[in-house]
Amino acid sequence: MATQGRGVLRSTDSGATWTRVIAGVDGAWVVRFDPQQPATAYAGTQTAGLYKSIDEGKTWTAQSQGLNNLDVRAIDLASGLIVAGTAQGVYYSNDAAGTWQSLGLDTLSIAAVAVLARTNAFTLFAGADNGTAGAGYLLKTEGLGGSWAVVKGNFPGDAIVSALAVASAASGGTDPPVLAGTSQGLFRSDDRGVTWSPLTGLPSSDFNIAAFNPANPDQIYVGSDGDQGTGGVFRSLDRGASWSTFGAGLPTKPRITALALQPLNPAQVVAAAWNPTDGSAGAYRIADPAATVAGVTPTTAPSASTATSATARPSAAVSVPVRRSSGASAFASYAVAAAILLALVAVVLARRWRLRRDTRSSYRS
């Protein structure tokens, strides 16, 4: 689990107790597992660069050679490529984080990155929430040349970008869809970022979290820490065509800071919420019988009106990224691993979004 104040924490009892695992690191933004090597994880810290673990988060080593900025805010991985977003630009590694190469954008603070792999090539996306943006805060580049272009195609140029997500497979198109959570709503692209469409049926709010169900790209979960009661968890089972508020039992007017999908039977959604009045935070587990889980038949037919309930656990924020499972045997081992390591894959605490709001006026000027 990535925290501000205690760095990276690890739990082996589903969050009942936690152990600090990187000595001397107090602030961490993100922990991501390698989907091809489940025991390997990467952590982005606020001041100490990037760390790597190859033993399920038990021990960590610094892996920051080539990083000119050690405030690592976002990480994504695909097909052997690791991309990191920092407070001053984007970096990549193709040697398992041994060395890092700059991809530019050093005038931007990168809040989100995404890798869309294709045969022998990559499309990279970077979303910023601070810095000199020029014509827009969402950019993309083909390959590793660092030739970034501002995304257009009906995407608002003045929307800051807090979240990016790529589906595990195509969903209604020829390419896996991409989601962008922004200060002006949620947007989707089905053509590798050429054109974008706003997803309707959601509150008028910012969306700081977006995630596809890795077992079914038609199923989407998003979170908002919006003001005036517009925050919460929302779910779509039909590619974003319709949405339902998800999470009976969450606090009133919740501000959601992180989400994770745990592939149990039924699937469990874990949401972290915070109260800006007193600074308190909690994690909530929500059963979702309609969610697809590899190797398990849903106990309830998919329906946007499926009833949900939430059970609170006093804990820090948990994660958006989830590891992909394949097949029944993989699901069985994955369920055990998820119960042990779920919260390790964290992306952000409430403080990050509060800081983003407090400084929004400075980076829009």
C-alpha positions as CSV (number, residue, x, y, z in Angstrom):
1,M,0.0,0.0,0.0
2,A,1.3,3.4,-0.9
3,T,0.8,6.1,1.8
4,Q,1.8,9.6,2.7
5,G,3.6,9.4,6.0
6,R,4.5,5.7,6.2
7,G,5.7,5.0,2.7
8,V,4.9,1.5,1.3
9,L,3.1,-0.9,3.7
10,R,2.5,-4.6,3.3
11,S,-0.3,-6.8,4.8
12,T,-0.5,-10.6,4.9
13,D,-3.8,-10.7,6.7
14,S,-6.2,-8.9,4.3
15,G,-5.5,-5.5,5.8
16,A,-5.9,-6.3,9.5
17,T,-2.2,-5.4,10.2
18,W,0.5,-3.6,8.2
19,T,4.3,-3.6,8.0
20,R,6.4,-0.9,6.6
21,V,8.7,-2.4,4.0
22,I,10.9,0.4,2.6
23,A,13.1,2.0,5.3
24,G,13.5,5.7,5.1
25,V,10.7,6.3,2.6
26,D,7.8,8.3,4.1
27,G,5.9,9.2,1.0
28,A,4.7,6.9,-1.8
29,W,2.3,7.5,-4.6
30,V,1.9,4.2,-6.4
31,V,2.6,0.5,-6.3
32,R,2.1,-1.6,-9.5
33,F,2.5,-5.3,-10.1
34,D,3.9,-6.7,-13.3
35,P,1.0,-8.6,-14.9
36,Q,3.4,-11.1,-16.5
37,Q,5.4,-11.7,-13.3
38,P,3.0,-11.5,-10.3
39,A,5.8,-11.5,-7.7
40,T,7.4,-8.4,-9.2
41,A,6.1,-5.0,-8.1
42,Y,7.2,-1.4,-8.7
43,A,6.7,1.5,-6.2
44,G,6.8,5.2,-7.1
45,T,7.8,7.5,-4.2
46,Q,7.5,11.2,-3.6
47,T,11.2,12.0,-3.1
48,A,13.2,8.7,-3.4
49,G,12.5,7.7,-6.9
50,L,11.4,4.2,-8.0
51,Y,11.8,0.9,-6.1
52,K,11.4,-2.7,-7.2
53,S,10.4,-5.9,-5.4
54,I,10.7,-9.4,-6.8
55,D,9.4,-11.2,-3.8
56,E,5.7,-10.0,-3.5
57,G,6.7,-6.8,-1.7
58,K,8.8,-8.3,1.1
59,T,12.0,-6.5,0.1
60,W,12.7,-3.6,-2.2
61,T,15.7,-2.1,-4.0
62,A,16.1,1.4,-5.5
63,Q,15.9,1.4,-9.3
64,S,16.3,5.1,-10.3
65,Q,19.3,5.1,-12.6
66,G,18.5,7.7,-15.3
67,L,15.6,9.4,-13.5
68,N,16.2,13.1,-13.3
69,N,13.2,13.6,-11.1
70,L,12.6,11.4,-8.1
71,D,8.9,12.3,-7.6
72,V,7.4,9.2,-9.3
73,R,3.6,9.7,-9.5
74,A,2.4,7.1,-12.0
75,I,3.5,3.7,-13.4
76,D,2.2,1.5,-16.2
77,L,3.5,-1.7,-17.7
78,A,2.9,-3.7,-20.8
79,S,4.8,-6.3,-22.9
80,G,8.1,-5.7,-21.1
81,L,7.9,-1.9,-21.2
82,I,7.6,0.2,-18.0
83,V,6.5,3.8,-18.2
84,A,6.8,6.2,-15.3
85,G,5.2,9.6,-14.9
86,T,7.1,12.0,-12.7
87,A,6.7,15.6,-11.4
88,Q,8.9,16.6,-14.4
89,G,8.1,14.4,-17.3
90,V,7.9,10.8,-18.5
91,Y,10.5,8.1,-18.5
92,Y,10.6,4.5,-19.8
93,S,12.6,1.4,-19.1
94,N,12.9,-1.7,-21.2
95,D,15.2,-3.6,-18.9
96,A,13.0,-4.2,-15.9
97,A,13.7,-0.8,-14.4
98,G,17.5,-1.3,-14.5
99,T,17.9,2.0,-16.4
100,W,15.5,4.8,-17.4
101,Q,15.4,6.9,-20.5
102,S,13.6,10.3,-20.7
103,L,10.6,10.7,-23.0
104,G,10.3,14.4,-22.5
105,L,7.4,16.5,-21.2
106,D,9.6,17.8,-18.4
107,T,7.5,21.0,-18.0
108,L,4.6,18.9,-16.9
109,S,3.7,17.1,-13.7
110,I,2.4,13.7,-14.9
111,A,-0.4,12.3,-12.8
112,A,-1.3,9.3,-15.1
113,V,0.4,7.2,-17.8
114,A,-0.9,4.4,-19.9
115,V,0.6,1.9,-22.4
116,L,-1.4,0.5,-25.2
117,A,0.6,-2.3,-26.8
118,R,0.3,-3.5,-30.3
119,T,2.5,-5.9,-32.4
120,N,6.1,-4.7,-32.1
121,A,5.0,-1.2,-31.1
122,F,3.4,0.9,-28.4
123,T,1.1,3.9,-28.1
124,L,1.8,5.8,-24.9
125,F,-0.5,8.3,-23.1
126,A,0.4,10.8,-20.5
127,G,-2.0,12.9,-18.4
128,A,-0.9,16.0,-16.5
129,D,-2.4,18.0,-13.7
130,N,0.2,20.7,-13.3
131,G,2.8,22.5,-15.3
132,T,3.0,24.3,-18.6
133,A,0.4,22.5,-20.7
134,G,0.3,24.6,-23.8
135,A,-2.7,23.3,-25.8
136,G,-3.8,20.5,-23.5
137,Y,-3.1,18.2,-20.6
138,L,-3.5,14.8,-22.4
139,L,-0.8,13.8,-24.8
140,K,0.2,10.7,-26.7
141,T,3.1,9.4,-28.7
142,E,3.6,6.5,-31.0
143,G,6.7,4.4,-30.0
144,L,9.5,5.6,-27.8
145,G,10.7,8.6,-29.8
146,G,9.1,11.1,-27.4
147,S,7.3,12.9,-30.2
148,W,4.3,13.9,-28.1
149,A,1.2,15.5,-29.5
150,V,-1.7,17.0,-27.6
151,V,-4.8,14.8,-27.9
152,K,-7.6,16.4,-29.8
153,G,-10.6,14.7,-31.3
154,N,-13.3,16.2,-29.0
155,F,-11.1,16.1,-25.9
156,P,-11.3,19.4,-23.9
157,G,-7.9,21.1,-24.0
158,D,-8.3,22.7,-20.6
159,A,-9.3,19.5,-18.7
160,I,-6.6,18.3,-16.3
161,V,-6.1,14.5,-16.4
162,S,-6.0,12.5,-13.2
163,A,-6.5,8.9,-14.4
164,L,-5.9,6.7,-17.5
165,A,-6.9,3.1,-18.0
166,V,-6.4,0.7,-20.9
167,A,-8.7,-2.4,-21.3
168,S,-7.2,-5.9,-21.5
169,A,-9.0,-6.5,-24.9
170,A,-11.1,-4.8,-27.5
171,S,-14.7,-3.9,-26.5
172,G,-16.9,-2.9,-29.4
173,G,-14.0,-1.9,-31.6
174,T,-10.8,-3.2,-33.1
175,D,-8.5,-1.8,-30.4
176,P,-8.7,-2.0,-26.6
177,P,-10.5,1.1,-25.3
178,V,-8.8,3.9,-23.3
179,L,-10.4,5.8,-20.5
180,A,-9.4,9.3,-19.3
181,G,-10.6,10.6,-16.0
182,T,-10.5,14.4,-16.0
183,S,-11.6,17.6,-14.2
184,Q,-14.4,17.8,-16.8
185,G,-15.7,14.2,-16.7
186,L,-14.9,10.8,-18.1
187,F,-13.8,10.3,-21.8
188,R,-13.4,7.1,-23.9
189,S,-11.4,6.4,-27.0
190,D,-11.8,3.2,-29.1
191,D,-9.3,4.2,-31.8
192,R,-6.0,4.5,-29.9
193,G,-6.7,8.0,-28.9
194,V,-7.5,9.6,-32.2
195,T,-11.0,10.5,-31.2
196,W,-12.7,10.8,-27.8
197,S,-16.3,10.7,-26.6
198,P,-17.6,12.0,-23.2
199,L,-19.4,9.2,-21.3
200,T,-22.8,10.4,-20.2
201,G,-25.1,9.3,-17.4
202,L,-22.5,10.3,-14.8
203,P,-22.6,13.3,-12.4
204,S,-21.0,16.5,-13.5
205,S,-17.8,16.0,-11.6
206,D,-14.1,15.2,-11.9
207,F,-13.1,11.6,-12.1
208,N,-9.8,10.7,-10.5
209,I,-10.0,6.9,-10.9
210,A,-10.9,4.7,-13.9
211,A,-10.5,0.9,-14.2
212,F,-11.6,-1.8,-16.5
213,N,-12.5,-5.3,-15.2
214,P,-9.5,-7.2,-16.6
215,A,-11.7,-10.3,-17.1
216,N,-14.3,-8.4,-19.1
217,P,-13.5,-5.1,-20.8
218,D,-17.2,-4.2,-21.1
219,Q,-17.3,-3.7,-17.3
220,I,-16.0,-0.3,-16.0
221,Y,-15.5,1.1,-12.6
222,V,-14.8,4.8,-11.9
223,G,-14.4,6.9,-8.8
224,S,-14.8,10.6,-8.1
225,D,-13.7,12.8,-5.2
226,G,-16.1,15.5,-6.4
227,D,-17.5,18.3,-4.2
228,Q,-21.1,18.9,-3.3
229,G,-22.0,15.3,-3.1
230,T,-21.0,14.4,-6.7
231,G,-18.3,12.0,-5.6
232,G,-18.7,8.2,-5.3
233,V,-18.2,4.9,-7.1
234,F,-20.0,4.3,-10.4
235,R,-20.2,1.1,-12.5
236,S,-21.1,0.3,-16.1
237,L,-21.7,-3.2,-17.4
238,D,-22.3,-2.1,-21.0
239,R,-19.1,-0.3,-22.1
240,G,-20.1,3.0,-20.5
241,A,-23.5,3.3,-22.2
242,S,-25.3,3.4,-18.9
243,W,-24.2,3.8,-15.3
244,S,-25.3,3.0,-11.8
245,T,-24.2,4.4,-8.4
246,F,-22.3,1.6,-6.8
247,G,-21.7,1.1,-3.1
248,A,-24.6,1.2,-0.7
249,G,-22.9,1.7,2.7
250,L,-20.3,4.2,1.7
251,P,-20.2,7.4,3.7
252,T,-22.7,10.2,2.8
253,K,-21.3,12.3,-0.1
254,P,-18.2,10.1,-0.4
255,R,-15.0,11.4,-1.9
256,I,-13.3,8.3,-3.4
257,T,-9.6,8.2,-3.6
258,A,-8.9,4.7,-4.9
259,L,-10.5,1.5,-6.1
260,A,-9.5,-2.2,-6.5
261,L,-11.3,-5.2,-8.0
262,Q,-10.6,-8.4,-6.1
263,P,-11.5,-11.5,-8.1
264,L,-13.3,-13.6,-5.5
265,N,-16.7,-15.2,-5.9
266,P,-18.5,-12.9,-5.9
267,A,-16.1,-10.3,-7.0
268,Q,-15.3,-7.7,-4.4
269,V,-14.8,-4.0,-5.1
270,V,-12.7,-2.2,-2.5
271,A,-13.1,1.6,-2.3
272,A,-11.2,4.1,-0.3
273,A,-13.0,7.3,0.9
274,W,-12.0,10.3,2.9
275,N,-13.6,13.1,4.8
276,P,-12.1,16.5,4.1
277,T,-13.6,18.0,7.2
278,D,-11.8,15.8,9.8
279,G,-9.2,14.2,7.5
280,S,-10.3,10.7,8.3
281,A,-10.2,7.9,5.7
282,G,-11.5,4.4,5.4
283,A,-11.7,1.4,3.0
284,Y,-15.0,-0.3,2.1
285,R,-15.5,-3.7,0.6
286,I,-18.5,-4.0,-1.8
287,A,-19.7,-7.4,-3.2
288,D,-20.4,-7.3,-6.9
289,P,-22.1,-10.6,-8.0
290,A,-22.5,-9.2,-11.6
291,A,-18.8,-8.8,-12.2
292,T,-17.0,-11.2,-14.5
293,V,-14.2,-13.2,-12.8
294,A,-12.1,-15.6,-14.8
295,G,-12.9,-19.2,-14.0
296,V,-16.1,-18.3,-12.0
297,T,-19.7,-18.1,-13.2
298,P,-21.3,-14.9,-11.8
299,T,-23.9,-15.7,-9.2
300,T,-26.1,-12.9,-10.5
301,A,-26.8,-12.0,-14.1
302,P,-25.0,-8.8,-15.0
303,S,-27.4,-5.9,-14.3
304,A,-26.8,-2.2,-13.7
305,S,-29.3,-2.4,-10.9
306,T,-27.6,-5.2,-8.9
307,A,-27.9,-4.4,-5.2
308,T,-24.6,-3.7,-3.4
309,S,-23.5,-3.4,0.1
310,A,-20.4,-2.1,1.7
311,T,-18.4,-3.2,4.8
312,A,-16.1,-0.6,6.3
313,R,-12.5,-1.4,7.2
314,P,-10.5,1.4,8.9
315,S,-7.6,1.5,6.5
316,A,-5.7,3.7,4.1
317,A,-6.4,3.9,0.5
318,V,-6.3,0.9,-1.8
319,S,-5.7,0.6,-5.5
320,V,-7.0,0.9,-9.0
321,P,-4.6,-1.5,-10.9
322,V,-5.5,-5.2,-10.8
323,R,-3.6,-8.2,-12.1
324,R,-5.2,-10.1,-14.8
325,S,-6.1,-13.8,-14.3
326,S,-6.7,-16.4,-16.9
327,G,-8.5,-19.7,-16.4
328,A,-9.9,-21.5,-13.4
329,S,-6.6,-22.6,-11.9
330,A,-5.1,-19.2,-12.3
331,F,-8.1,-17.7,-10.5
332,A,-7.7,-20.0,-7.6
333,S,-4.1,-18.9,-6.9
334,Y,-4.9,-15.4,-7.8
335,A,-7.7,-15.2,-5.2
336,V,-5.2,-16.2,-2.5
337,A,-2.6,-13.7,-3.7
338,A,-5.2,-11.0,-3.9
339,A,-6.4,-11.6,-0.4
340,I,-2.8,-11.2,0.8
341,L,-1.5,-8.4,-1.5
342,L,-4.6,-6.5,-2.7
343,A,-3.8,-3.3,-0.9
344,L,-0.1,-3.3,-2.0
345,V,-1.2,-2.2,-5.5
346,A,-2.1,1.3,-4.3
347,V,-2.1,4.5,-6.3
348,V,-2.9,7.4,-4.1
349,L,-4.2,8.7,-0.8
350,A,-6.7,11.5,-0.4
351,R,-3.9,14.0,0.2
352,R,-2.9,13.8,-3.4
353,W,-6.3,14.9,-4.7
354,R,-6.6,17.6,-2.0
355,L,-3.2,19.0,-3.1
356,R,-4.3,18.9,-6.7
357,R,-7.4,21.0,-5.9
358,D,-5.5,23.5,-3.8
359,T,-3.0,24.2,-6.6
360,R,-5.4,24.0,-9.6
361,S,-5.5,27.7,-10.0
362,S,-1.7,27.9,-10.3
363,Y,-1.4,25.5,-13.2
364,R,-4.3,26.8,-15.2
365,S,-2.9,30.3,-15.3
